[in-house]
Amino acid sequence: MTAKPTALETYLQRLPMVLDKIKALRQLADGHFCHNPDAIQ
């Protein structure tokens, strides 16, 4: 029988995935989400 993971264990397991998504969003934001800000009206 396996023990149920604790909330902390689950958090620590998922944290790298969340940080990767934040990094990807920052890169998109830095690149203006692939849009030229001067061309948007």
N, C-alpha and C positions, 0 to 999 in steps of 0.2 A: 504494500500500500504506500502511495506517495503522499508526502505532506503537502498541504495547501500552501501556495506561496503567500508570503506576507505582502502587505501593501508596499513596504519599502523595497522588497526584492523586485516586485513588479515595476515599480518606479525606476529603480536602477537599471533594470533590463531594458526599459523602453526609452530612457533618457537619450542614448546615442541616436536613436531614430528621430526623436523630436529635434535634437540639435542639428542633425543633418537637414531636416526640413527648414529650420530657421535659417541655416546657412544658405540654402538654395533660394529662399525668399529674399534674403539680403542681396544676393547676387543679382536677382531679377530686378529688385528695386534700384540697385546701383546702375543697372543698365536700362532704367526707365521702362521695364517690362517690354523690351524690344520695340519701343516707340520713341520717336524723336519728339521731345517736349516742345520744341519750337514749331513743329508742324501741327500740333494739336490745338484746335481753336474752341 
